[in-house]
Amino acid sequence: MTSTSPAPAPKLGHAGLHTLSVSLISVVVGFGQSILIARALGNPANSGPYNLALATASLAALVLGLSLPAGATYAVARRRADPGALARWLLVWSVVQCAIAAIVFLVIRGSGLGDALLPVSLGLAAIPPVALIVAGTASANGPRGILYGKQRIITANYSDLAGGIATPFAMIVAVIVGVAIGSRYLALAFLWCVAFGFAVTAGRNIWMLRRDLRELGGNPDLRVVLSFSLPAHAANLVQFLNYRLDLFLVSAFLCATTLAPVGIYALAAALAQLLWLMAQSAASVLAPRVASELDMPGEIGIRSAQVARFVFYATVAGAIVAATVGRALIPVIYGDSFREAQLPFLLLLPGITGFSVATVLAAHISGSGRPFLNLIGSSVALLVTLVLDLMLIPTMGVPGAAIASSASYLTTVMVTLAIFWRMTGISPLRVLLPTRSDLALARRLLARLAPD
């Protein structure tokens, strides 16, 4: 398909409310899963290898994924690519990613970087599930990107929810079955459970695209997909390093004898980043809407700013609650051995809260067909991360990593606000300060949520 007519715009309010509901469920599920992992593995020294292996899998999935799902969303939303042909190509590429990842992980295990990226304590047995997590990420995200482009956002939400519930369910089974196998093997089992969760999401997304997949032929128009995804990929890769570089540097600087600092920091970051789920959900709904309405730049700019405000104030409220109760509850819920996660958790909250605005506005920028602009903010932020991590982690330990991350996130916010201002003429103050129309919209949304 080569028509440039955009796909029909989704009903943003309905899709947004549904995505918000799913994200709230995901917060609860993610919180419960983090408790299960911490309690089952017992202490940060045992959870650290699992967290480091998972971070390495996420890095490999991002590097090899080339941000193709974002390109698929854009191409399908603009009706520039055939969904079935593109889905088949993306699924083949996910298998290739799995093979490449397995080879790279074998090389890493034989190099001096082995314990900094893929813990030696887990042995070679960690490579199959980690490689499958890479493949599962690709085979879930590619079809999801196509569903977003087709404006089937609610369908994709249910797939994400199914996979999100399947992972902790499988972990519970693993704990019950393998209670006597030891923390090393339980950590390996948990990696397999994560791979299983991605497989469930991928399976449902593929099933939802079965009619498109049956229509042979068609043009995937990889030129359009890659012209969007590759510039976005640079920004996404740099931003991922902003999220995860500190974890790898904590491993390099503080884990000469044990990966306990990784376990501490991973828990603090995972809990704080639960606040991002609302912003990520809003961004996933907003990006295809922007892509499908490029002929109305003024209107979509105003709407994107309004979405950013809603998300920001909701995240602020969540952060206040988290700061109030989180410090006291971490040792109670996760065990006294995780008490040291309290301070980095609190130090991460300011950056996490502010970054919610950047997440929404970055979706607007990408949906406008200019994902390369997001690379500016993420690159500046990565420089801040690297400099502060190298200064603070050796001297302050895990809290230093949290300070560096928070500063990096806030840097991204400032740069993204400036880019959005340049694109739309909407100043940072207009993005952040509430308006009367916000209150009216809030009343309408609450009326929708209220029971009849």
Buried (B, 14 or more C-beta within 10 A) or exposed (E): BEEEEBBEBBBBEEBBBBBBBBBEBBBEBBBEBBBBBBBBBEBBBBBBBBBBBBBBBBBBBBBBBBBBBBBBBBBBBBBBBBBBBBBBBBBEBBEEBBEBBBEBBBEBBEEEBBBBBBBEBBEEEBBBBBBBBBBBBBBBBBBBBBBBBBBBBBBBBBBBBBBBBBBBBBBBEBBEEBEEEEBBBBBBBBBBBBBBBBBBBBBBBBEBBEEBBEEEEBBBBBEBBBBBBBBBBBBBBBBBBBBBBBBBBBBBBBBEEBBBBBBBBBBBBBBBBBBBBBBBBBBBBBBBBBBBBBEEBEEBBBBBBBBBBBBBBBBBEBBEEBBEEBBEEBBEBBBEBBBBBBBBBBBBBBBBBBBBBBBBBBBBBBBBBBBBBBBBBBBBBBBBBBEBBEEBBEEBBBBBBBBBBBBBBBBBBBBBBBBBBEBBEBBBEBBBEEEEEBEEBEEEBEEEEEEE
